[in-house]
């Protein structure tokens, strides 16, 4: 038997990739196993926000909000290419939550975290504000506050990339079939053979209970699978603000500028008992989101306006809440007792904003049992993710420098490439003087050189990986252009 891994992580979502990165950076020999593509489930189907969770204050989740607000600042610092600040407008209607309650909530939101770089909340008059123009003119008052935008799937890939560059073995399309303890090790059976590790992490997300059972364990916590669906329309407004709408059923809904030409609207909270592989928005969810947006926008939004939808299943710890939206977004990290043998750490719950802190806490626990992980202290809060080695507010300068070096790029191309790859864009742009130097051009700024880079460096194996996770270019392309990409990749 070859030298065992110090840690085997099952699950290539944001938590699994984050734990693999943290552990590899502490000196551990790490293997990450993902059954499909990185971020192929929930971690590419979020509302694309790094945020404290303003609505969680209503459920007295103060510790959760404080953690998320603190992490929001850290993540912006280590990944300023895929994360950027965004101002949100909260329009107020007389029959929604009282204005005093919103002022108090926003005051707490501004002061619970340790943020010093984002502007605070303020009241606004919508008739004098750019965000007021697309709204129902009867809506006169509102509030404005700060949160952050994130390219969720790229965040996962960058964590996996950093883990690999620190020595981790990242294996996609390699499902774990069974796991068992053999002496002081875990033996994990896969389609690629049996791997041995001194510790095992179950980062299966909404399938974490299934991973527990394949390891011969009963799940430590009951999971509540909640489906969050989103719709995308052609852009409904032409300004940089996002909206957060209060709905009659007490839920909230976001309307966010998306991919330059579109508006993203979401999300729903529906209990989900179907497949975790094929998750789709139902017709009534699409109608619900259209109706939610139509309560605020002057021009009604209808299902005919929807150009794309996506859905993900959140893995929430089942705390007995009656409504899905009230279930806690907190997480649990149970670890097996030392008397049981090689440690098994399981991840239940969590949200994308807290993934780094969750990962750090998980590796802290494992380091008490796996000596190789104790050789270096926690480190991920200060170390940028690949391509993120520039100041938080440096994204505009990065885009400008990319445009200057590669003048054949359109403004939209330069912005997309800088926001995806940061300072690493030149790794595949190289010394190109025009599009011809990058090989075949598939449309909307996607070149043969970029596809080859994604396949060779970022584990992309299919057109879907390239068009819908490593990028969102599939949204911009015609059916014929998408088919050409698929034919070129061969899958």
C-alpha positions in Angstrom: 0.0 0.0 0.0 1.3 3.4 -0.9 1.7 6.2 1.7 -1.8 7.1 2.9 -3.2 10.5 2.6 -3.5 12.5 5.8 -7.0 13.6 4.9 -9.6 12.4 2.3 -12.4 14.9 1.6 -15.6 13.7 -0.1 -17.4 16.5 -1.8 -16.2 19.2 -4.2 -18.5 22.0 -3.3 -17.4 25.1 -1.5 -16.9 23.5 1.9 -15.1 20.5 0.6 -12.8 22.6 -1.6 -12.2 25.0 1.3 -11.3 22.3 3.7 -8.9 20.7 1.2 -7.2 24.1 0.7 -6.9 24.8 4.4 -5.6 21.3 5.2 -3.1 21.2 2.3 -1.8 24.6 3.3 -1.1 23.3 6.9 1.1 20.6 5.5 -1.3 17.7 5.1 -1.4 15.3 2.2 -4.9 15.7 0.9 -7.2 13.9 -1.5 -10.5 15.5 -2.6 -13.1 13.2 -4.3 -16.0 14.7 -6.3 -18.6 12.6 -8.0 -19.2 15.1 -10.8 -17.6 18.5 -11.5 -16.5 21.0 -8.9 -19.4 23.1 -7.8 -21.8 21.1 -9.8 -24.5 21.2 -7.2 -25.5 23.8 -4.6 -22.3 25.7 -4.8 -23.0 27.0 -8.3 -26.7 27.6 -7.7 -26.6 30.3 -5.0 -27.9 33.9 -5.3 -24.3 34.9 -5.9 -24.0 37.0 -2.7 -21.4 37.3 0.0 -23.6 38.8 2.7 -24.3 38.8 6.4 -27.9 37.7 5.8 -30.0 40.7 6.8 -33.2 38.7 7.1 -31.5 36.3 9.6 -31.7 39.1 12.2 -35.4 38.6 12.2 -34.8 35.0 13.5 -32.3 36.3 16.2 -29.4 34.6 14.4 -27.0 37.3 15.7 -23.9 35.0 15.9 -24.5 33.7 12.4 -24.8 37.3 11.0 -21.8 38.5 12.9 -19.7 35.6 11.5 -20.9 36.2 8.0 -20.3 40.0 8.1 -16.8 39.4 9.3 -16.2 36.8 6.6 -17.6 39.1 4.0 -14.6 41.5 4.6 -12.1 38.6 4.7 -13.3 37.1 1.4 -13.3 40.4 -0.4 -9.7 40.8 0.7 -8.5 37.4 -0.5 -10.6 37.2 -3.7 -11.1 40.7 -5.0 -11.5 39.4 -8.6 -14.5 37.1 -8.0 -15.9 39.2 -5.1 -16.9 42.9 -5.3 -19.0 45.2 -3.2 -22.6 46.0 -4.2 -25.1 48.5 -2.9 -28.6 47.2 -2.2 -31.8 49.2 -2.2 -34.6 48.1 0.1 -37.8 49.8 -1.0 -40.4 50.4 1.7 -44.2 49.8 1.4 -46.6 50.9 4.1 -47.9 47.3 4.7 -44.4 45.8 5.0 -42.2 45.8 8.1 -42.2 49.1 9.9 -39.6 51.6 8.9 -38.3 51.8 12.5 -37.7 48.0 12.4 -35.8 48.3 9.2 -33.7 51.2 10.5 -32.9 49.1 13.7 -32.0 46.0 11.6 -29.7 48.0 9.3 -28.1 49.6 12.3 -27.3 46.2 13.8 -26.2 45.0 10.4 -23.7 47.8 10.1 -22.3 47.2 13.6 -22.4 43.5 14.3 -19.5 42.8 12.0 -16.0 44.3 12.0 -16.4 46.0 8.6 -14.6 49.2 8.1 -14.3 49.4 4.3 -17.9 49.3 3.0 -20.2 52.3 3.3 -23.0 52.0 5.9 -26.8 52.1 5.5 -28.9 55.2 4.9 -32.4 56.2 4.2 -33.2 57.3 0.6 -36.0 59.0 -1.2 -36.7 56.9 -4.3 -38.0 59.7 -6.4 -34.5 61.2 -6.3 -32.5 58.0 -6.5 -31.4 56.1 -9.7 -32.9 52.9 -8.3 -36.3 54.5 -8.0 -36.8 54.9 -11.7 -37.7 51.3 -12.6 -40.0 50.9 -9.6 -43.7 51.5 -9.1 -43.9 55.3 -8.7 -46.1 54.9 -5.6 -43.1 53.5 -3.7 -41.5 56.7 -2.3 -39.1 55.7 0.5 -36.4 53.1 1.0 -33.0 52.3 2.4 -29.6 51.6 0.9 -26.9 49.3 2.4 -23.8 47.4 1.4 -23.1 43.7 0.8 -21.1 41.8 -1.8 -21.4 39.9 -5.1 -19.5 36.6 -5.7 -19.0 34.3 -8.6 -19.8 31.2 -6.6 -18.6 28.5 -8.9 -15.3 30.2 -9.6 -14.8 30.6 -5.8 -15.0 26.8 -5.5 -12.6 26.2 -8.4 -10.1 28.7 -7.0 -10.1 27.0 -3.6 -9.5 23.6 -5.4 -6.7 25.2 -7.5 -5.0 26.6 -4.5 -5.3 23.3 -2.7 -3.7 21.5 -5.7 -0.9 24.0 -5.9 -0.2 23.2 -2.2 0.0 19.5 -3.0 -3.6 18.2 -2.8 -4.8 15.6 -5.3 -8.1 16.8 -6.8 -10.2 14.1 -8.5 -13.4 15.0 -10.2 -15.8 12.5 -11.6 -14.6 10.1 -9.0 -17.5 9.1 -6.7 -16.9 7.5 -3.4 -18.6 4.2 -3.4 -17.9 3.0 0.1 -15.7 3.8 3.1 -14.6 1.8 6.1 -12.1 1.9 8.8 -9.1 -0.4 8.4 -6.9 -0.2 11.6 -5.9 3.4 12.0 -6.9 4.4 8.5 -10.0 5.0 6.4 -10.3 3.0 3.2 -12.4 4.7 0.6 -13.5 2.7 -2.5 -13.9 4.6 -5.7 -14.2 3.9 -9.4 -10.4 4.7 -9.6 -9.4 2.3 -6.8 -9.1 2.3 -3.1 -7.5 5.2 -1.3 -6.4 5.3 2.3 -6.4 8.2 4.7 -5.7 9.0 8.3 -8.9 11.1 8.4 -12.1 11.4 6.4 -14.3 14.5 5.8 -17.9 14.2 4.7 -18.6 17.4 2.8 -21.5 16.0 0.8 -23.7 19.0 1.1 -27.4 18.0 0.6 -26.2 14.4 0.2 -24.2 14.4 3.5 -26.5 11.9 5.1 -26.0 9.6 2.2 -22.2 9.9 2.5 -22.5 9.1 6.2 -24.3 5.9 5.4 -21.8 4.8 2.7 -19.2 5.1 5.5 -21.3 2.8 7.7 -22.5 5.6 10.0 -25.9 7.0 10.9 -26.1 10.8 10.2 -25.3 12.9 13.3 -28.0 15.5 12.4 -31.2 15.4 10.4 -30.9 17.4 7.2 -33.6 19.5 5.8 -33.3 19.8 2.0 -34.6 23.2 0.8 -34.7 24.1 -2.9 -33.8 27.6 -3.9 -34.8 28.6 -7.4 -33.8 31.6 -9.5 -35.0 33.2 -12.7 -33.0 35.3 -15.1 -34.6 37.9 -17.4 -33.2 40.5 -19.8 -32.1 43.4 -17.7 -35.0 45.2 -16.0 -32.9 48.3 -15.1 -29.8 50.1 -16.1 -28.0 51.0 -12.9 -25.5 49.2 -10.6 -27.8 48.8 -7.6 -29.4 45.5 -6.5 -32.8 45.3 -4.8 -34.1 43.4 -1.8 -37.9 43.2 -1.8 -40.1 42.4 1.2 -43.0 40.1 0.2 -46.5 39.7 1.6 -45.6 36.2 2.9 -42.7 37.8 5.0 -40.1 36.3 2.7 -37.6 38.5 0.8 -36.5 38.4 -2.8 -33.5 39.8 -4.6 -33.3 41.4 -8.0 -29.6 41.8 -9.0 -27.7 43.1 -12.1 -26.4 39.9 -13.8 -23.9 39.4 -16.5 -24.2 42.9 -17.9 -27.3 42.2 -20.0 -29.6 40.4 -17.5 -31.4 40.6 -14.1 -31.2 37.7 -11.6 -34.3 37.3 -9.4 -34.4 34.9 -6.4 -34.8 32.9 -4.4 -37.5 30.5 -3.3 -37.5 28.3 -0.2 -39.3 25.0 -0.9 -38.7 21.7 0.9 -37.1 19.3 -1.7 -37.5 15.5 -1.7 -36.5 14.8 -5.3 -33.3 14.1 -7.1 -30.1 15.9 -6.1 -28.6 15.5 -9.5 -31.3 17.1 -11.6 -32.8 20.1 -9.7 -35.1 22.4 -11.6 -37.4 25.3 -10.9 -41.0 24.4 -10.9 -43.6 26.3 -12.8 -45.1 27.7 -9.7 -41.7 28.8 -8.4 -41.1 30.7 -11.6 -44.6 32.3 -11.3 -43.9 33.2 -7.7 -40.7 35.0 -8.5 -42.3 36.9 -11.4 -45.1 38.0 -9.1 -42.7 39.0 -6.4 -40.8 41.3 -8.8 -44.0 42.6 -10.2 -45.0 43.9 -6.8 -42.2 46.5 -7.1 -41.3 47.1 -10.7 -43.4 49.5 -12.7 -43.4 47.0 -15.6 -44.8 43.6 -14.7 -42.5 40.6 -15.0 -44.0 37.5 -16.5 -42.8 33.9 -17.2 -42.4 34.9 -20.8 -39.6 37.3 -19.8 -37.6 34.4 -18.3 -34.6 33.4 -20.4 -33.0 30.9 -17.9 -33.6 29.4 -14.6 -31.5 27.4 -12.1 -32.1 25.7 -8.8 -30.0 24.4 -6.0 -30.7 22.4 -2.8 -29.5 23.8 0.4 -28.5 21.4 3.1 -29.9 22.9 6.3 -29.7 21.4 9.8 -33.3 20.4 10.6 -34.1 22.5 13.7 -37.8 21.8 13.5 -38.7 25.1 12.0 -42.2 25.2 10.5 -41.2 27.2 7.4 -38.2 26.4 5.2 -37.0 30.1 5.3 -36.9 30.0 9.1 -34.6 27.0 9.3 -31.2 27.9 10.6 -28.4 28.6 8.1 -25.8 27.7 10.8 -23.6 24.7 10.6 -22.5 21.7 12.7 -19.1 19.9 12.5 -19.4 16.7 14.5 -16.3 14.6 14.7 -16.1 11.0 15.8 -14.7 10.0 19.1 -11.1 9.0 19.4 -12.1 5.5 20.7 -13.8 4.8 17.3 -10.5 5.0 15.5 -9.6 7.1 12.5 -11.5 10.4 12.7 -14.6 11.2 10.6 -15.6 14.8 10.5 -19.0 15.7 9.0 -20.2 19.0 7.7 -23.9 19.8 8.1 -25.4 23.1 6.9 -23.5 26.3 6.2 -23.6 29.0 3.6 -21.2 30.2 1.0 -20.2 33.3 3.0 -19.0 31.3 6.0 -17.2 28.5 4.0 -13.7 29.8 4.9 -14.4 30.0 8.6 -16.2 26.7 8.6 -13.2 25.1 6.8 -10.7 26.6 9.3 -12.8 25.3 12.2 -13.0 21.8 10.6 -9.2 21.6 10.1 -8.6 22.9 13.7 -10.7 19.9 14.9 -8.9 17.5 12.7 -5.5 18.8 13.6 -6.0 17.6 17.2 -6.1 14.0 15.8 -3.9 14.2 12.7 -0.3 15.3 13.5 0.5 16.5 9.9 -2.3 19.1 10.1 -0.8 20.7 13.2 2.5 21.8 11.6 1.1 25.2 10.7 -1.6 27.5 12.3 -4.7 28.7 10.6 -3.6 30.8 7.5 -6.4 31.2 5.0 -7.7 34.6 6.2 -4.5 36.3 5.0 -3.6 34.4 1.8 -5.2 35.4 -1.5 -6.8 32.9 -3.7 -5.2 32.3 -7.1 -5.4 35.5 -9.1 -6.5 37.6 -6.1 -3.1 39.1 -5.2 -4.1 42.7 -5.7 -5.9 45.3 -3.4 -9.6 44.9 -2.7 -10.4 48.1 -4.6 -8.1 47.3 -7.4 -10.5 45.6 -9.8 -11.0 48.6 -12.0 -7.3 49.1 -12.4 -6.8 45.5 -13.2 -9.5 45.7 -15.9 -7.8 48.8 -17.3 -4.4 47.2 -17.4 -5.8 44.1 -19.2 -7.4 46.4 -21.8 -4.2 48.3 -22.3 -2.1 45.1 -22.8 -4.6 43.4 -25.0 -6.4 46.2 -26.9 -8.3 43.7 -29.1 -10.4 42.8 -26.0 -13.8 44.6 -25.8 -14.6 46.4 -22.5 -17.0 43.6 -21.7 -14.3 40.9 -22.5 -11.7 42.6 -20.4 -14.0 42.9 -17.4 -15.2 39.3 -17.6 -11.6 37.9 -17.9 -10.3 40.1 -15.1 -13.1 39.1 -12.8 -12.7 35.4 -13.5 -8.9 35.1 -13.5 -7.5 38.2 -11.8 -3.8 38.5 -12.1 -3.6 35.0 -13.8 -5.4 36.0 -17.0 -2.0 36.4 -18.7 -1.4 32.6 -18.2 -3.6 31.9 -21.1 -3.7 35.3 -22.9 0.1 35.1 -23.1 1.6 37.4 -25.7 -1.5 37.5 -28.0 -1.8 40.5 -30.2 -5.2 39.6 -31.6 -7.9 37.0 -31.4 -6.2 34.9 -34.0 -3.3 34.3 -31.6 -5.8 32.6 -29.2 -6.9 30.0 -31.7 -10.5 29.4 -32.7 -13.0 32.0 -31.5 -16.4 30.6 -30.4 -18.2 33.9 -29.8 -18.6 36.3 -26.9 -14.9 36.3 -26.0 -14.5 32.6 -25.6 -11.4 31.3 -27.3 -9.7 28.0 -27.9 -6.8 29.2 -25.6 -9.2 29.8 -22.7 -10.9 26.5 -23.1 -7.6 24.7 -23.2 -6.5 26.5 -20.0 -9.8 25.5 -18.3 -9.4 21.9 -19.3 -5.7 21.6 -18.4 -5.6 23.7 -15.2 -9.2 23.9 -13.8 -10.6 20.3 -14.3 -13.2 21.4 -16.9 -14.2 18.3 -19.0 -17.4 19.2 -20.7 -19.0 22.2 -22.4 -21.3 22.6 -19.4 -18.3 23.0 -17.1 -16.9 25.7 -19.3 -20.1 27.6 -20.3 -22.1 27.4 -17.0 -19.7 27.0 -14.1 -16.2 28.3 -15.1 -18.1 31.1 -16.9 -21.7 32.1 -17.6 -21.0 32.5 -21.3 -23.7 29.9 -22.1 -26.3 32.6 -21.2 -24.9 34.9 -23.9 -24.4 32.3 -26.7 -26.7 31.0 -29.3 -27.6 27.4 -29.4 -25.3 27.0 -32.4 -22.4 28.6 -30.6 -23.0 26.3 -27.6 -23.1 23.3 -29.8 -19.8 24.3 -31.4 -18.1 24.5 -28.0 -19.5 21.0 -27.1 -18.3 19.6 -30.4 -14.8 21.0 -29.8 -14.6 19.6 -26.3 -16.2 16.4 -27.2 -18.6 16.3 -24.3 
